Amino acid sequence: MSERSPSRLPSPWITAGIVVLWMAWVLYSLIIIQQILLGLLPGVVLLGGYVAWRFLSAFEAIADGLQRIADQQERDSE
């Protein structure tokens, strides 16, 4: 079984870039279009995707740990 690589957070520069672009979009949607929900939509989609990715990563780690326990118990019983 391969060793699980630790999860990495995005670079601070990438995170800052995304935040700046999203804030520009929010300002545009508030000032020009005057639709607040249109400005919040990209942030909600990105945050939802990130939370889903973290959930799946945690679920994978739990499944990997359970598989290691099962392998160890199988070796011990032999």
C-alpha positions as CSV (number, residue, x, y, z in Angstrom):
1,M,0.0,0.0,0.0
2,S,1.4,3.4,-0.9
3,E,2.0,6.0,1.8
4,R,-0.6,8.8,2.0
5,S,0.8,12.2,1.1
6,P,-0.2,15.1,3.4
7,S,-2.8,17.5,2.1
8,R,-1.4,20.9,1.1
9,L,-3.0,24.2,1.3
10,P,-2.8,26.5,-1.7
11,S,-0.1,29.1,-1.8
12,P,-0.8,32.3,0.0
13,W,-0.3,34.2,-3.2
14,I,-2.9,32.1,-5.0
15,T,-5.3,32.6,-2.1
16,A,-4.7,36.3,-2.0
17,G,-5.3,36.5,-5.8
18,I,-8.5,34.7,-5.6
19,V,-9.7,36.9,-2.7
20,V,-8.8,40.1,-4.7
21,L,-10.6,38.9,-7.8
22,W,-13.7,37.9,-5.8
23,M,-13.7,41.3,-4.0
24,A,-13.5,43.1,-7.3
25,W,-16.4,41.0,-8.6
26,V,-18.5,41.8,-5.5
27,L,-17.8,45.5,-5.8
28,Y,-18.7,45.3,-9.5
29,S,-21.9,43.4,-8.8
30,L,-22.9,45.9,-6.0
31,I,-22.0,49.1,-7.8
32,I,-22.6,48.5,-11.5
33,I,-25.1,45.6,-11.6
34,Q,-26.7,46.2,-8.2
35,Q,-27.2,42.5,-7.5
36,I,-25.6,41.3,-4.3
37,L,-26.4,37.7,-4.8
38,L,-24.6,37.7,-8.1
39,G,-21.5,38.9,-6.3
40,L,-21.7,36.3,-3.6
41,L,-22.3,33.3,-5.9
42,P,-18.7,32.8,-7.0
43,G,-17.5,32.9,-3.3
44,V,-20.2,30.4,-2.3
45,V,-19.3,28.0,-5.2
46,L,-15.6,28.2,-4.4
47,L,-16.1,27.7,-0.7
48,G,-18.5,24.8,-1.2
49,G,-16.0,23.1,-3.6
50,Y,-13.2,23.6,-1.1
51,V,-15.3,22.1,1.8
52,A,-16.3,19.2,-0.4
53,W,-12.7,18.5,-1.4
54,R,-11.6,18.6,2.3
55,F,-14.4,16.3,3.2
56,L,-13.4,13.8,0.6
57,S,-9.8,14.0,1.6
58,A,-10.7,13.3,5.3
59,F,-13.0,10.5,4.2
60,E,-10.1,9.0,2.2
61,A,-7.8,9.2,5.2
62,I,-10.4,7.5,7.4
63,A,-10.8,4.7,4.9
64,D,-7.0,4.3,4.5
65,G,-6.7,4.0,8.3
66,L,-9.4,1.4,8.5
67,Q,-7.7,-0.6,5.8
68,R,-4.4,-0.5,7.7
69,I,-6.2,-1.7,10.9
70,A,-7.8,-4.5,8.9
71,D,-4.5,-5.5,7.3
72,Q,-2.8,-5.6,10.7
73,Q,-5.5,-7.7,12.3
74,E,-5.4,-10.1,9.4
75,R,-1.6,-10.5,9.8
76,D,-2.0,-10.9,13.6
77,S,-4.6,-13.7,13.2
78,E,-2.3,-15.8,10.9
